[in-house]
Amino acid sequence: MAEHDDGQGRSEDTGQRPDPPPPRPARLLLALALGCAAVLAWYAAFPLTGALTAAQAADFGEAPGFPRVLAVGASVVLVLSMGRREGALAAGALAALAALVSLVRYLTWKRPETAWVLPPSVELRPAAALALTLMCATVAALCVALFLRRRPWFGLGTAPGPVVRRRIQQVMALLMVGSLLGGVLAGVGALGAVLVRGEREQLTLPRQEVHSVAEERLFEGALQTRAPMEWPKGVPSKRAWEREFDSPVALSTCDRKRDQSDRDASPYQRGTVVGVDDDLDGDGASVVGVDARTGERRWHYTVPTTRHATIDQVGVGEQCAVAVLVDNSLTTLDAFDGSVRGRVLLSTRHRGEQTDIDGLETDAGWEFITSALVTRDDEGRPPRLVPLSARDFTLVRDPAATVLAVRNVDGRAVARGVYDGACNFLAHGAYRKWGQALVVDDCVDWVRSFGIVEYDESENPAPLLYGHPQISARIPRQCERGSPSATVSSGSGLLVLLEQCTADRRDAWWIRFDEDITVPSVQVRRWTGYSPAIQVATQPASMASGYVIPHREGLLVVGGYGDRADTRVVRLADGDPAVAFAPDEVRGINSSDHYGLNGLLVLGASGRVHAVDELPAGNHDFKIAATQPAPLPPVSDCADHKGLLMAHTSPTMLLTCTNEETGSTRAVAYAGEVRSREPYEPY
């Protein structure tokens, strides 16, 4: 008897729903989607990173916890509901929410703060969050297809037993295939996330053009000697060469052996004047190395100017090191031939995203730590080129008081440190026992001197810049207005000059850190040698008998030979206040001789240069050997910053005048007669 439908899906004769029709083959294939979605959601929460190396696993990262829980929930719901419409709807909603949350976390990811400040060349977001997003989005799409399915999986009812068994076998086989397909898609999603993940910030080394000295000209004009002591007799006066630079200039003296395997051979010594030349067409800027004796340009290092690439600052130090700051990188050059020793990236933050020690945004970037405070322009920028007295390391700092030490010999970053309470840093060195020194002013009560500890990755996973000992000295109450302005070191101690202690600068102090066999001692003394003609933060000099600092009548010697408490005023001709010093010592190559005649050139406020000898007899007295009758160009007509440099590889003196507004420098070199090596030759 035929049955009739009552319009509500029930039979008129029995009142029950009829047997569902068998599923179509296309609908049956949705079992494949069910298996795939369930496994894919599980893999999204628990990716198989165990087979990766530690470095690869760290690079892939780990997805956030909340979207992983949602992915697990989607997988469990799919399995328990066997793909029913309400189960597919719930699972799809969970998967879509997981994908959305994970995508937001991926796009807003920030590199975690770490102790080390050197990022990789390209900083990439971890791929795990993106992989979870891709997998869960695929699960949500599969769940939409499952939700649209209205036919049953097997079509049970009056179907013969063999037909039901065949349909169950088909569904189970498709579930297994779908599970395998889900695993494959999980791998594809993870790989795709690694390949397409975005860069948090592109950090690549700026383009550079290195024009070093040709091999056949490497030792041309260099002085072959173990210790360059080509000191002039009197004051050099023969004009040798003249040049204009677009920055201040500094002198680097260093040596190089022709044959490194020959231990008995004397090295070749060379003095190089370093400055910056701007391209008149605006295409870039070059750091140039000029032979101190002839004025010939030997090498240049050019950085084409882009939005984030220009020469910000150059530091010229000992051991032939020339450091160049370009945006987020520091390049170390060899002053002897202009070759690149090494390059490092400094920060993941471009200018405008930096914060200072107070947490305020600033446009300032990395800059060098020098041995004397620098004069900044109206926008707060330091000079484009600065001398670096440090021998072993070049020190740079950012506005947040993070300090990084870069080794001069290979340009590698080897130590770091953060001193949140610091407002001033000075660097000089080295102590005989402790190596290079870093002086820190906490802007309140104390000045501290640290030895620098080089980072050893095998022993110390968290590198520290500040080592032992830490010597502290309380700033005198009479100098609360002042701050450390310059520092100079000798073999056994360090002197820090504090200036601007009063509003009119008519008082100052110095702090002397002395090295003792057991306990370091600190000496604080008052300096009353102020003169309005003395330049602020004049770099003191170290001589055999003590330290030399400016004085209103000439120079002040701090700590006589054998008597650290002794101070003496050496009066220059006509009471000319000293504004710049050029001693005959080249740290790391030769040192002041306690038993020989030591030389010192002094630039006075009048513009005249005075030749001063430190006599080895008695208490190491000082003698004015010669004085220029009149100032020479460019200091003779210089209304801005006057400078004095002395090349030790030839008796060549360099006088400079730096425009305080533009930073450009006019340099004039003068050659002189070589002084006899006999220490007691009369003049």
C-alpha positions in Angstrom: 0.0 0.0 0.0 1.3 3.4 -0.9 2.1 5.9 1.8 1.2 9.6 1.5 3.1 12.5 3.0 1.1 14.8 5.2 3.2 17.9 4.3 5.2 17.7 7.6 7.5 14.9 6.6 5.4 12.1 8.2 3.5 9.3 6.6 -0.4 9.5 6.8 -0.6 5.7 7.4 2.1 5.3 10.1 2.6 9.0 11.3 6.4 8.4 11.2 9.2 10.0 9.1 10.2 8.0 6.1 13.7 6.5 5.7 16.1 9.2 4.6 17.4 8.9 1.0 20.9 7.7 0.5 23.6 10.4 0.3 24.9 11.5 -3.0 28.5 10.7 -3.8 29.4 14.4 -3.7 27.8 14.7 -0.2 29.7 11.6 0.9 33.0 13.3 0.1 32.3 15.8 2.9 33.5 13.0 5.2 36.9 13.9 3.8 36.4 17.5 5.0 35.4 16.3 8.5 38.6 14.4 9.0 40.7 17.1 7.5 39.2 19.8 9.6 39.4 17.8 12.9 43.1 17.0 12.4 44.0 20.4 11.1 42.5 22.2 14.1 44.5 19.9 16.4 47.7 20.5 14.5 47.0 24.3 14.7 47.1 24.1 18.5 50.0 21.6 18.7 52.4 22.0 15.7 55.0 19.3 15.4 58.1 21.5 16.2 59.9 18.7 18.0 61.6 17.5 14.8 63.1 21.0 14.3 66.4 22.1 15.6 66.4 24.4 18.6 67.2 27.4 16.4 64.5 26.6 13.9 62.0 26.0 16.7 62.9 29.4 18.3 62.5 31.0 14.9 59.0 29.4 14.4 58.0 30.5 17.8 54.9 29.6 19.8 51.3 30.6 19.1 49.3 32.5 21.8 47.5 30.2 24.4 43.9 31.4 23.9 43.6 30.8 20.2 45.2 27.4 20.7 42.5 26.5 23.2 39.9 27.5 20.7 41.4 25.4 18.1 41.4 22.4 20.4 37.8 23.0 21.1 36.9 23.1 17.4 38.6 19.8 16.9 36.9 18.1 19.8 33.4 19.4 18.8 33.9 18.1 15.2 34.9 14.6 16.5 32.1 14.3 19.0 29.3 15.7 16.7 30.5 13.6 13.8 30.0 16.6 11.6 26.3 17.3 12.4 25.1 20.7 11.4 25.0 22.2 14.9 28.4 20.7 15.7 29.9 22.1 12.4 28.4 25.5 13.3 30.0 25.6 16.7 33.3 24.3 15.5 33.4 26.8 12.7 32.7 29.7 15.1 35.5 28.5 17.4 38.0 28.2 14.5 37.1 31.6 13.1 37.5 33.2 16.5 40.9 31.5 16.9 42.0 32.7 13.5 41.0 36.3 14.3 42.7 36.4 17.7 45.9 34.8 16.4 46.0 37.2 13.4 45.7 40.2 15.7 48.5 38.9 17.9 50.7 38.3 14.9 50.2 41.7 13.5 50.8 43.5 16.8 53.8 41.4 17.8 56.7 43.3 19.3 60.2 42.0 19.9 60.5 41.2 23.6 63.0 43.3 25.6 66.3 41.4 26.1 69.6 42.2 27.7 71.4 42.2 24.4 70.9 45.1 22.0 72.1 43.6 18.8 69.2 42.4 16.6 69.5 40.1 13.6 69.9 41.7 10.2 66.2 41.2 9.5 63.8 41.0 12.4 60.9 38.6 11.5 57.8 37.9 13.4 57.5 34.3 14.8 55.6 32.2 12.2 53.6 30.2 14.7 50.8 32.7 15.1 50.4 33.1 11.4 50.4 29.4 10.9 47.6 29.0 13.4 45.7 31.7 11.6 46.0 30.0 8.2 45.0 26.5 9.6 42.0 27.8 11.6 40.8 29.8 8.7 40.9 26.6 6.6 39.0 24.7 9.3 36.3 27.4 9.4 35.9 27.2 5.6 35.5 23.4 5.9 33.0 23.8 8.7 30.9 26.0 6.4 30.7 23.1 3.9 29.7 20.7 6.6 27.0 23.0 7.9 25.4 23.2 4.5 25.2 19.4 4.3 21.6 18.2 4.9 21.8 14.5 3.9 22.8 11.8 6.4 26.2 10.1 6.2 25.0 6.5 5.6 21.3 6.6 4.5 20.2 4.0 7.1 16.7 2.6 7.1 15.4 0.0 4.7 18.7 -0.1 2.9 20.1 -3.7 2.7 22.8 -4.6 5.1 25.6 -4.8 2.4 24.7 -1.3 1.2 25.0 0.1 4.8 28.3 -1.6 5.4 29.7 -0.3 2.1 28.6 3.2 3.0 30.2 3.0 6.5 33.4 1.7 4.9 33.4 4.6 2.4 32.9 7.2 5.2 35.6 5.7 7.4 38.0 5.6 4.5 37.3 9.2 3.6 37.7 10.2 7.3 41.2 8.5 7.3 42.2 10.1 4.1 40.9 13.5 5.3 43.0 13.1 8.5 46.1 12.5 6.4 45.1 15.4 4.2 44.7 17.6 7.4 48.3 16.7 8.4 49.6 17.6 5.0 47.7 20.9 5.1 49.1 21.6 8.5 52.6 21.2 7.2 51.8 23.4 4.2 50.3 26.0 6.5 53.4 26.1 8.7 55.7 26.3 5.7 53.6 29.0 4.1 53.6 31.0 7.3 57.4 30.9 7.4 57.6 32.0 3.8 55.0 34.8 3.8 55.4 36.2 7.3 56.0 39.9 7.3 59.0 41.7 8.7 58.5 43.7 11.8 61.1 46.1 10.6 63.6 45.8 7.7 67.1 46.2 9.2 69.8 45.8 6.6 73.2 47.3 6.5 73.3 50.5 4.6 74.9 50.4 1.1 78.5 51.3 1.2 81.4 52.0 -1.1 84.8 51.2 0.2 87.8 52.7 -1.6 90.8 51.4 0.3 94.5 51.9 -0.4 95.9 49.6 -3.2 98.3 46.9 -2.0 101.3 48.3 -3.8 100.8 51.7 -2.1 100.0 50.5 1.3 103.4 51.4 3.0 104.1 54.4 0.7 105.4 57.3 2.8 105.1 55.4 6.1 107.8 55.6 8.8 109.4 52.3 9.6 110.3 52.3 13.3 109.3 50.6 16.5 108.3 53.8 18.3 107.4 57.0 16.3 109.1 59.8 18.1 109.5 62.2 15.2 109.0 65.2 17.6 109.7 68.6 16.3 112.5 70.9 17.5 110.6 73.9 18.7 107.3 74.8 16.9 106.8 73.7 13.3 106.4 76.7 11.0 106.8 75.6 7.4 103.5 75.5 5.7 103.0 72.0 4.2 99.4 71.7 3.0 95.9 73.1 3.6 92.4 71.5 3.2 88.8 72.1 3.9 86.6 69.4 5.5 82.8 69.3 6.1 83.3 68.2 9.7 85.7 68.5 12.6 88.9 66.4 12.1 90.9 64.0 14.2 94.2 62.2 13.9 94.8 58.5 14.1 98.4 57.1 14.5 98.9 53.4 14.1 101.3 50.8 12.8 101.4 47.8 10.5 104.0 45.2 9.7 104.7 44.3 6.1 105.3 40.7 7.1 103.3 39.7 10.1 105.4 36.5 10.5 108.6 38.4 10.9 108.8 39.2 14.6 112.1 41.1 14.4 111.0 43.5 11.7 110.0 47.1 12.7 106.4 48.1 11.9 105.5 50.9 9.6 103.9 53.9 11.4 101.5 56.3 9.8 99.5 59.3 10.8 96.1 59.8 9.2 93.9 62.9 9.4 90.3 61.8 9.2 87.3 64.0 8.3 84.0 64.0 6.3 83.5 65.3 2.8 79.9 65.9 1.6 79.0 65.3 -2.0 78.0 68.6 -3.5 75.3 66.9 -5.6 73.8 65.6 -2.4 74.2 61.9 -3.4 76.1 60.9 -0.3 78.9 61.6 2.1 82.4 60.2 2.5 84.7 59.6 5.4 88.2 60.4 4.1 91.7 59.5 5.3 94.4 62.1 4.5 98.1 61.5 4.9 99.2 63.8 7.8 102.5 64.6 6.2 101.5 65.3 2.6 97.8 66.1 2.8 97.1 63.5 0.1 93.8 61.6 0.3 94.6 57.9 0.7 91.2 56.3 1.1 87.5 57.2 1.4 84.4 55.4 2.6 81.2 56.6 1.0 77.6 56.1 2.1 75.0 57.1 -0.5 72.3 59.2 1.2 68.8 57.7 1.6 65.9 58.3 4.0 67.6 56.1 6.6 71.2 56.1 5.6 73.6 59.0 6.1 76.7 59.5 8.0 75.5 60.5 11.5 78.8 60.6 13.4 82.4 59.5 13.0 84.7 58.5 15.9 88.5 58.4 15.4 90.4 56.4 18.0 93.6 54.7 18.7 94.8 51.4 17.2 93.9 52.7 13.8 90.2 52.5 14.5 87.7 54.8 12.7 84.1 54.1 13.7 81.2 55.3 11.5 77.6 55.5 12.7 75.1 55.3 9.9 71.5 55.1 11.0 71.2 51.7 12.8 74.7 50.4 12.1 78.3 50.9 13.2 81.1 50.3 10.8 84.7 50.0 12.0 87.4 51.1 9.5 91.2 50.7 9.5 92.7 54.1 9.4 95.9 52.7 7.9 94.3 51.6 4.6 90.6 52.4 4.8 89.5 48.8 4.8 86.4 47.6 6.8 87.2 45.7 10.0 83.6 44.9 10.9 80.0 46.1 11.0 77.2 45.6 13.5 73.6 46.6 13.7 72.8 48.6 16.8 69.0 48.8 17.3 65.6 47.8 16.0 64.3 51.3 16.4 64.7 54.1 13.9 64.9 57.7 14.9 61.7 59.2 16.1 60.9 55.9 17.9 63.7 56.2 20.5 63.0 57.2 24.1 65.4 58.8 26.5 66.1 57.8 30.1 62.9 59.6 31.2 60.8 57.6 28.7 60.1 60.6 26.4 60.3 60.3 22.7 63.4 61.8 21.1 64.9 62.2 17.6 68.4 61.4 19.0 70.1 58.1 18.0 73.2 56.4 18.9 76.3 58.5 19.6 79.9 58.0 20.7 81.1 58.3 24.3 84.1 60.6 24.3 86.7 61.6 26.9 85.5 65.2 26.9 82.0 66.5 26.7 81.1 67.8 23.3 79.4 71.0 22.3 76.0 70.4 20.8 74.2 72.5 18.2 70.9 74.2 18.6 69.0 71.0 17.8 70.9 69.0 20.4 73.1 67.1 17.9 76.7 66.2 18.8 79.6 67.1 16.4 79.8 65.1 13.3 83.3 63.8 14.1 84.8 63.3 17.5 88.2 62.0 18.7 88.0 58.8 20.8 90.8 58.3 23.3 89.8 54.8 24.2 92.3 52.2 23.1 90.6 48.8 23.2 86.9 49.6 22.7 84.7 52.1 21.0 81.8 53.0 23.2 78.4 54.2 21.9 75.2 55.0 23.8 71.5 55.5 23.0 69.1 58.0 24.6 67.9 55.3 27.1 71.4 55.1 28.6 72.2 51.7 26.9 76.0 51.5 26.4 77.6 49.2 23.9 81.3 48.4 23.6 82.7 47.5 20.2 86.1 46.0 19.9 88.4 48.1 17.8 90.5 45.3 16.3 87.6 43.5 14.6 84.5 45.8 14.9 82.6 43.2 17.0 80.2 44.1 19.8 81.6 42.5 23.0 79.8 44.1 26.0 76.7 46.1 26.9 75.2 47.7 29.9 72.4 49.9 31.0 72.8 52.6 33.7 69.3 54.1 34.2 70.5 56.8 36.6 73.2 58.3 34.4 73.1 61.6 32.6 76.7 61.8 31.5 79.3 59.3 30.3 83.0 59.8 29.6 85.4 57.2 28.4 89.2 57.0 28.7 91.7 54.4 29.4 93.3 52.4 30.4 94.2 51.6 34.0 97.3 49.5 34.2 95.5 46.7 36.1 91.9 47.0 35.0 92.0 48.1 31.4 89.8 50.7 29.8 87.7 53.0 32.0 84.1 54.3 31.8 83.2 57.3 33.9 79.5 57.8 34.8 77.8 60.8 36.4 74.5 60.1 38.2 73.6 63.8 38.0 73.1 63.9 41.8 76.0 63.1 44.1 78.4 60.6 42.7 80.9 60.1 39.9 81.8 56.4 39.3 84.6 54.8 37.4 84.2 51.3 36.0 86.5 48.9 34.4 85.0 47.3 31.2 84.4 43.6 31.2 84.4 41.9 27.7 81.4 39.7 27.1 82.2 35.9 27.0 79.3 34.0 25.6 80.6 30.7 26.9 80.6 31.9 30.5 78.1 34.7 30.8 74.8 34.5 28.9 73.9 38.0 30.1 76.7 40.3 29.1 77.6 43.1 31.4 79.6 46.2 30.5 80.4 47.5 34.0 82.9 45.4 35.8 85.2 45.7 38.7 86.4 47.7 40.4 83.8 50.3 40.8 85.4 53.4 42.3 83.0 56.1 43.5 83.7 59.7 44.5 81.1 62.1 45.9 80.8 65.4 43.9 81.8 68.3 46.2 79.0 70.4 47.5 80.7 73.5 46.1 80.3 72.0 42.6 76.7 70.8 42.7 76.0 72.9 39.6 78.9 71.3 37.7 79.3 68.1 35.8 82.3 66.0 34.6 83.5 67.6 31.4 86.7 65.8 30.6 88.8 62.8 31.7 92.3 61.6 31.1 94.1 58.4 32.2 97.6 57.4 32.9 99.1 54.0 33.6 98.0 54.0 37.3 95.0 56.3 37.6 92.4 58.6 36.1 91.6 62.3 36.4 88.1 63.7 35.9 87.7 67.4 35.5 84.4 69.0 36.7 83.5 72.4 35.2 80.8 75.0 35.5 80.5 74.6 39.2 79.3 78.1 39.5 77.1 80.2 37.1 80.1 82.2 35.9 82.4 79.1 35.6 84.9 80.8 38.0 85.4 77.6 40.0 85.9 74.0 39.2 87.1 70.8 40.7 88.9 67.7 39.7 88.6 64.1 41.0 91.6 61.8 40.8 91.1 58.1 40.9 94.4 56.5 41.9 95.2 52.8 41.6 96.7 51.2 44.6 98.0 47.7 45.1 95.1 46.7 47.3 92.6 49.5 47.7 92.0 52.3 45.1 92.2 55.8 46.5 90.2 58.8 45.5 91.5 62.4 45.7 89.2 65.5 45.2 90.9 68.8 44.6 89.8 72.3 43.7 90.9 74.0 40.5 91.0 77.8 40.4 92.6 78.4 37.1 89.5 79.6 35.3 89.8 82.1 32.4 87.0 83.1 30.0 89.4 82.3 27.1 89.7 78.7 28.1 87.5 76.4 25.9 84.9 74.3 27.8 85.9 70.7 28.1 89.5 71.1 27.0 91.0 67.6 26.8 93.7 67.2 29.5 96.9 65.5 28.7 98.9 62.8 30.5 102.7 63.3 31.0 105.3 61.3 32.9 105.0 63.4 36.0 101.2 63.7 36.1 98.3 65.3 34.4 98.2 68.6 32.5 95.0 70.7 32.5 94.3 74.3 31.3 95.1 77.3 33.5 94.5 81.0 33.2 98.2 81.7 33.0 99.3 78.6 31.0 98.8 75.1 32.2 98.5 73.3 35.6 100.4 70.1 36.3 98.5 67.8 38.7 100.5 65.4 40.8 104.2 65.9 40.5 106.7 63.1 40.0 106.7 61.1 43.2 104.2 63.4 44.9 100.5 62.9 43.8 99.4 65.9 46.0 101.7 68.3 44.2 100.3 70.9 41.8 102.3 73.4 39.8 101.5 76.2 37.4 103.6 76.3 34.2 103.3 79.9 33.0 103.3 80.3 29.2 104.6 83.4 27.4 102.6 86.5 28.4 100.4 84.3 30.6 98.7 82.8 27.6 95.9 80.4 28.8 96.1 76.9 27.3 93.2 75.8 25.2 94.5 72.6 23.5 97.3 70.1 24.1 99.3 67.7 21.8 101.6 65.4 23.9 104.3 63.2 22.4 102.7 60.0 23.7 100.8 57.6 21.4 99.0 55.2 23.7 99.6 51.6 22.6 102.6 52.6 20.5 104.9 54.6 22.8 104.6 56.1 26.2 106.0 59.0 28.1 109.6 58.4 29.1 110.3 58.9 32.8 114.0 59.2 32.0 114.0 61.1 28.8 112.9 64.4 27.4 109.1 64.5 26.9 107.5 67.0 24.6 104.2 68.9 24.7 102.7 71.4 22.2 100.2 73.8 23.8 97.8 76.0 21.8 97.2 79.2 23.7 94.0 81.4 23.7 96.0 84.0 21.7 96.4 81.5 18.9 100.1 81.0 19.4 101.6 77.5 19.9 104.1 76.9 22.7 106.7 74.1 22.8 107.0 72.7 26.3 109.6 70.2 27.4 109.3 68.0 30.5 112.8 67.6 31.9 113.8 64.2 33.4 116.1 65.7 36.0 115.0 66.3 39.5 111.2 66.7 40.0 110.4 66.6 36.3 110.3 70.3 35.8 108.7 71.9 32.7 110.6 74.3 30.4 109.1 76.6 27.7 111.4 75.7 24.8 109.8 77.9 22.1 106.8 80.1 21.4 105.5 81.3 18.1 106.0 85.1 17.6 102.5 85.4 16.1 99.5 83.2 15.4 99.5 81.3 12.2 96.5 80.5 9.9 93.8 79.2 10.4 93.8 80.1 14.1 95.1 83.6 13.5 91.7 84.7 12.2 89.5 82.0 13.9 86.5 83.3 15.9 85.2 79.8 16.6 86.8 76.6 18.0 90.6 76.3 17.7 92.3 73.0 17.5 95.8 71.5 17.6 97.0 68.1 16.4 100.5 66.6 16.1 101.5 63.7 13.9 104.1 61.6 15.6 105.3 59.8 12.4 106.6 63.1 11.0 107.2 66.5 12.7 103.9 67.8 11.2 101.6 70.1 13.3 98.0 70.6 12.3 96.1 73.8 13.3 92.4 73.7 12.8 89.5 76.2 13.0 86.0 74.6 13.2 82.9 76.7 12.4 80.6 76.1 15.4 77.4 76.7 13.3 78.2 74.5 10.2 80.8 72.1 11.7 83.1 72.6 8.7 86.8 72.8 9.4 89.8 74.5 7.8 93.0 72.6 8.5 96.5 73.9 7.8 99.6 71.6 8.3 103.1 72.9 9.2 106.3 70.9 8.9 109.2 71.2 11.3 112.7 70.1 12.0 113.1 66.7 13.7 114.4 67.1 17.3 117.5 65.2 18.2 116.9 62.0 20.1 119.5 63.0 22.6 117.5 64.0 25.7 119.7 66.8 26.9 120.5 68.7 23.7 120.2 72.4 24.5 118.1 74.6 22.3 
